[in-house]
Amino acid sequence: MDAKQKCLFINAEIPKAKLFEGEKRDVHPDINVSWRISPEPFRISEADLKWFEELGLYLVNFYSACNLLYSQSVRGIQPAWVAEYLEIGKPETVIQYGRMNRFKTQLPGVLRPDILPTADGMAITELDSIPGFIGATGCLARLYAQLGYPIIGGSDGMVNGYADMIRNLAKKDDPSLAIVVSDESEDYRAEMIWLADALCEVGVKARAVKPHEIIFTEDGLLVEHEDHKFPVDVLYRFYELFDLPNIPKSELMFYSAKKRTVVITPPPKAYLEEKLCLALFHHPTLQPFWERHLTKHAYPVLQQAIPETWVMDARPLPPHAVIPNLEVAGNAVTDWRQLGPVTQKQRELVIKPSGFSELAWGSRGVAIGHDLPTEAWEVVIENSLENFERTPHVLQRFHTAKRVRMQYYDFDAGAMQEIACRPLLRPYYFLVENTVKLGGIQATVCPADKKILHGMVDSIIVPCAQMQ
């Protein structure tokens, strides 16, 4: 096939369930996805692939350390302000779920960082333990593998990695799984149905259901399939904890997990879903903790890869205090508002909600300093401080992804086009026993003039393949 034929093949083979339909107001009526289709995957060098493969264990190490840090803060072993930060804005029920002994050592089963390949190396800008696009990435991997590309993880790496994670949690080879998708996550329902069907093909009895479709009994949870009900071994929580008031039967699901009749992943630990964990990683007072609890390999890699991040604490500092490592024109910052009137170059910074908010996922709630006029940037700073007691925000240094060029098929012109663009890479890691499996890597490649990189109608979304 030539490049055009490959793109048309991908478009024609998109599942008939309209897996990637999404928002299609601004795309050609003949395209079956809400982004641009490239004839090739995004290429990863051998050195970068090795980095990604090693990163999985480092992230598990980081999550384990975060889990311990919170626990020790609650018990008074580490500073109390750590738990205070991680609990701000959360109702008592959510806090108590996170402290249950049943979930004490549990970590999320799926980890997906957002990574920018920059001129100075990789930058991990966010961590997500309830990521979307698992099924979508799995489907794209199969399609591009059919074209003969050496897809990272293989054609079924996403499905097999997810299946192995579920088997490990269930402690059996043929577990039953309920993927519970909330109304708030409705945009991802079709891909989770695809994932459930793909899991059934590899021996995991799986159903993607709405919360109200879960059937509670004292002996365990059940879901209906065709004309019968089957017991659930593992429940995959594809809903956010801030949305619990809108999740039917959420108390019964957690009750069943507490009674050990079902395993829930990710565990209900809202503190592990906060971006401010990245700020805690860079806090000077906590460096001895991180050095002690991260491996000798993980600590330097994460120090280099995680951008400097700060919690935008609205409380005034004492006269002698400064915000660590944050300066403007060589002068220490003592008040966040000092960042408002600075030059565009001096505000190459990002502000975003830390977590536990409908604005804390995707690109919603993200503000980039040098992409806004001064007045708008000052409003963002003020709003972030005003919301500190409800939804803490973080400030992070902005990193620019390196420029690449990629082809895509232009359905309007009926021809191939090539554009300059910047990639956002999202590896999917599945936790199995004491190790992790890299199931695949998704690349969202956006036009070079875009500051926020995310899925959009003029982005290219493809799986990654090893460079040959």
N, C-alpha and C positions, 0 to 999 in steps of 0.2 A: 504494500500500500504506500502511496505517497502521503505527504503531510495532511492534505485536505481529506483524503479518504480515511485516515486514522481518526481525525476529528469527527467526521460524519459517522464512523463506526461507534465511537464512544457515545455520541448523541443518540444513535439509534438503539444502543444496547442498554441505556438507562432503564432500570426496572419499570415495568408497566404500572406499578403502584405509585408512580410519580414521586419517587424517593427524594428527589432534589428539586421539587417544584418551587418551593419558597416564594419569594416576592418577585414576580415576573412582569411588573408593569413596564419596565424600561428595557426589556430585551425583545429580540426578534421572535415572532410567534412560532418559528420552526425550531428554536433551541429548547431543549428539554431540561436545562439546568438554569440556575440564576447567576451564572458567572460565565467567563470565557473558557472555551475548551482548547487546550493545547494538545498537539500531537505527541508530545513527549512528557515523561515525568521530569521532576526537578532532580538534577544530578548532585550527588554528594560524593566528595572525595574520600579516598580510603582513610586518610588521617582524620577527617571530620566524622566519618562513620565510626571509627574507633572511639572518638571522643563521646559520641552519642551512646554507644554501647556501654561505656564505663559510667556515664552520667546516671544511669538508672539506679545503680547501687548507692551512688552518692546522694541521690534524692531520697531514697528510702532511709538512709542514715540521717539526713536532715529532718525528715518527718518524724522519725523516732526521737531525735533530740528535741524537736519542738514539743512533742507529746510529753516528754520528761520535764522539759522546762516549765510547762504549764502546771503539771502535777506538783513539782517541787515548789513553785511559786504559791500554789494554793496551800501547801503544807508549811510554808514559811522558810523553806530551805534556800530558795531563790527570792529575789526582791518581789514584794507584794504587788508593785506596780505592773509587773508582767501580766499577771492574771487580771488585774484591773483593766488594762488595755484590751485584753482579749475578750472580756465580758461586757464591755461598754455597749449599751443599746440592746442587749439580749434579755428576753424575759427569763424569769427564774426557771421555768420548765425546761428551756433549752440548755441553760447552764447545768441543771441537774442531770439531764440526759448525758451530757458530756462527761460528767463525773462518775457515772455508774461504774461499779466494779466490773460489770459484765463486758464493758467495752474498754477496760483499762489499758490493755496493751495493743488493741486493734488499730490498724492503719487502713487507709483507703486501699481498695483493690486495684484501682486504676489511677495512674499519675500522668498528667500531661502538662509539661511546662510550655510557655510561649518563649521562643528563642529567636533572637535576631542575629544573623551572621554579619558581623561588622568588620571594618578594616582592622580592628584591634582584637578580634576574637569573638567568641559567642557571648551574647548578653541574655540572661534569663530574666525577662521582665515580669513574668507572672507564673504562678503555679495553680493548677486546677485539678481538683480531685473528684469533680463531677462533670467531666468534659462532654460536650456534644461531639458529633461527627465520628463517633466510633464506628457505627454501621456504614456511614457514608464513605469513610476512609477505607473500610474493608471492601466495599463494593468497587470503588475506584481501583484499588489494588488488583482485584480480580480482572477488571477490564484491561488495564494497562499491561498486566502480566500476559494476557491473551495476545497482545501485540508483540510479545517477545522481550519485553524489558525486564532487567534483573531487579525487580521491586524489592526494596529493603523489607525484610520479614517474610518475603514470599507472597504468593497470590492469596494465601489464607492465613497470613501471620496475625492479622487482627482477630479473626474468628478463633483461631486455635489458641492465641494468647489469652483471650477473654475466657474461653472454655476451660483452659488449665487453671486460671484464677478461680473460677467457680468450683471446679472439682476440688481444688485445694481447700476452699472454705467449707465445702460440704463433707469432705473426707470420704468421698465415694467417687467411683468412675462414671456413674450414670445419674448425676443429680438432676433435680427439677428446680427450675428457676422462674421467678416472677420479676420482670422488669417493670417497675411501677413508675409510670410517666404522668406527671401532674398536668393540669390545664395550663399552668404557667409555662411549662416546657412543651407545649403543644407542637411547636415548629419542629421538634425532634421526634415526634411520635412515629412517623413513617419510617425513619431510619432505624428506630428501635424495633419496629415490627420486622424489618429486613434482617436485623441482627438476630432476633429470636428465631426466625426461620432458618438462618444459616447455622445457628447453634444446634438446632434439631438435627441438621445433616451430619454433625460430628458427635452425636450421642448425648447432648444435653437437652433434656426436655424443657423448652423455654416458651414463655408467653409474655408478650408486652401488653400490660393492662393499665386501666385507669385505677386510681386509688379505691374508688367505691366498688370495684369488681373483686377486690380481695375478700375472701370469705373467712371469717374468724371462727375458730372453735377452740376449746380449752386444750385440745390435743395438738393444735398447730393451725397454720394458715393453709387455705385451699384456693385454687383458681379453677375456673371452668374451661374446658377445652372440648369443643364440639358437644357431645352428649354425655360427658362425664366430668367429674371433678378429680383433681389430683393434688396431693399434698406438696407444699413448697419447702424445699430444703434451704434455698438461698433467696433472699429478696434484694434486688439491686435498686437502691434508692436514687431514682432519677428525679429528685425534687429537692428544692433548697429548704433549709431549716427556717429561713425567715418566712416561708410560705406555709408553715405548719397550720395556722388557723384555717387555711383554705384546703387542707388535705383531709378528706374523709378517712376515718379509721386509722389515722396516724398513731393515736395512743394505743390502739390494739396491735399495730405492727410492732411498736417498741416494747409493749408488754410481752408479746410472743418472743422477742429477742431476749428480753430479760429472763424469761422462763426457759430459754434455750431450746425452744421448739422450732426456731428458725434463726438463720444467720443473716444479719443485715450488713450490707456494704454499699457505700462507705458508712462507717459508724457515725452516729449523730454527734460529732465533735465539731461544733461551729468554730472553735478556736483554731482548728487545722485548716479552715477555709478562709482565713484572713490574710490579705496582702501585707498587713503590718508585721507578719512573721519575718518578712524580708528586711523590715526596718530593725527588728530585734536582732537579726543576724549581724547587722553592722553596728549595733549599739556598743560603745566602748566598755561600759560596765560589764557586759555579758561575754566579752571575748574569752576570758578564762573558761567559762562554761562551754562555749563552742569548741575551743581547742581541746578540751578534755573529752568531749562526747562525740566529736566527729573524727573520722579516721584521718591518718596522716596524709592520705591522698585526697579525701573529700574536702577537707578544710581549705587548702590553697586553691583548688579548682573552683569551689563555690565563691571564695573571696574574690576571685578574678571575674567570675561570670555574673554574679548578682550585682546589679547597679546599686550605688548608694541610695538608700531609701530612708525617709524620716516619717514618723507619726506626727501629724499636724495637731499637736496638743494645743488647745485654745487657752490654757491657763498661762498667766504671765510668769516669766522667769524672774528669779531673784536678780538684783542689780549686778551681781558679779558673775552671772551665768551666761553661757552662750549655747547656741544649738551646735552640737559637735560636727565639725568638718563641713559646715555650710557657710560659705562666704560670698560676698558680693564685692567685686573690685578689690579683693584682698582684705576686706573688712568683715569681721565676724558678725553673724546674724543673731540678734537677740529677740526679734519679733518677726513673725511670718509676714507681716504687712510690709516689711522692708523689701520683700521680693516683688511688690506691686509695680512701682514706678521705674524699675531698672530697664536697661536697654534690651532690645530683642535678643541680642547675642547672650546677654547675661541670664536670660530666663529660658534657656534650653532645658526646661524642666517639665515634668508631667504631674498632674494631680488627678487622683482617682479614688473612689470609695474603697475602703479596705475590704469590706465584705458584709454579709448579712443585710443585703439590700437588693431590690430589684434592679438597681443601677450598677451593681458591682460585677456583672458578667457581660461578656461581649465587649463592644466598644462604648457602651452606654456609660455616661458619667465621666468619661475621660476628657481632660482638658490639657492641651499642650501649650505651654507658655509662649513660645515664639511663633505660634500659629494664630494667636489672638491679638487684637488691639489692646493697648494698655488698660483701657477702661474695663473691657470684658475680663481680662486676666485678674484685675483687682476684685471684680465681682466674684469670680471663682474662688479666690483666696478667702474672701469674706464669708461666702456661703459655706465653705469647708469648715471654717472655724466655728460658725454658728451651729453647725450640725455635729460638732464633736461629741456631745453627750448622747446623740442618737446613732449617728453613723460616722465613725472616725474616718478621716481621709489620710492618704499617704502622699508624700511628695517624693518623686524619683527623678534621678538624672535621666535626661533624654538620650537615647542611643539611636543612631541612624544605621539602618541595614545597608549593606553594600549594594551597589547597582549591578544588575544582571540584565541580559536581554533574553526574551522568550517569544516564541511564536504562538499565535492563536488563530482560529478560523473566524473570520468576520462574516457573520450570516447576512448582514446588510449588503456588504460589498460582494459576497460570494467568492472571497479570495482570502489567502493567508496574509496575516499582518505580523510585524515584529515590533515590539515596544521595549523601551527601557523601563525596568521595574525593580522593586525591592521585595525580598522574600521574608516571610514570617514562617518559621519552621516549628512544627508541633509533633514531637515524638510521643507515642503512646506506650507506656510501660505497664505491664501487668505483674502484680505481686504474687509470686508462687513460692510458698515455703519461705526460705531465707534468701531468696534471690528474686530477680526480676527478669521479665522477657520483654524485649523490644518488639512489639507487634508490627510496627510500621511508623512511618513519618509522613505527615501531611504538610504540603507547602501551600501557603496562601500568598500569591505573588501579586502585588498591587502596583499600579502605575507609580513611577518614580517621584511624581510630585505630591503624592499622598503622604501626610504625616502619620496618620493612624492606619496601621495595617490590619485589615480584617476582611472577612468575606463580604464582597460587594459585587455589583453587576459588572464592573469593569476590572475585576480581579481574575486571575487565573488560579484555579485550585486543582492540584494534582498530587498523587503520591510521590514519594522520593525513591530514586533508584541509585545504585552504586555507579560511580563514574567508571568508565572502562577505557 
